[in-house]
């Protein structure tokens, strides 16, 4: 299954009756999650809520709610493709020495394919068509869900967090990390980020804070990207491999990216050119000597 971006993928799922549009207003406070959970348990289709109650932006849920849709998102028409992907990941993470000329040729072909999937940097992109800055930024306009009773606030649950570690200072434009970490909405321009201490984003943040005391850590959060990039962000790819490269391998075409306004020089960040919404900001870094927790920050 080939697709250009998330919208193309949605259209193709709909044509295969694997996506349903919900035209009636549905509240993102508990109702949307309750409906999505019931459909998920029944192995039902993806859902596109066209009119979240009180909001102008649509909301997509259950996109990868079945193994079949995961396979389609990874560019495969069957579940066999997922097994093949598992074998490829195993080869990338723990490569074995080539056993003869044929095996060596296979490894060289894989290495060339990965190199050929280096992200393609664009000068302008669809995600930059509408830009809000400073006081024009209002996260309350987004239909961020309150998923469960007792949740303290709305939570962004599938934002692709783009970071880059300070190792890029020595080797500019090194691999940047994509991860999915929950963010709690606490103000029109503020989110609390929760990332586990061993994840790539937290490691980048701590390393940056150690060499840049008091300086804000740049990052971007992507809401809605093409399926290969979204799935690449949750796939345990080797540290030496960019999730953008891996997404290109799944898609069969290089990932098109564009520069963010935050981060510059060796710490420049790129986001998918066809992203639906991009949040750009910083996590404050505590002054040198502060001994609080570093797993959480405000973007």
Secondary structure, DSSP 8 states (H G I E B T S, - for coil): ---SSHHHHHHHHHHTT-EEEE-S-B-TBTHHHHHHHHHHHTT--EEEES-BTT-SS-EEE-TT-SHHHHHHHTT-SSTHHHHHHHHHHHHHHS-----SHHHHHHHHHHHHHHHHT--EEESS-GGGSS---GGG--GGGS---B-STT-SS-EE-S-EEEE--GGGGTSTT---EEEE-EEEEEETTEEEEE--TTSHHHHHHHHHHHHSTT--EEEEEEES--HHHHHHHHS---TTS-HHHHHHHHHTS--EEEE-SS--GGG--EEETT-SEEEEEEE----TT--S--SEEE-
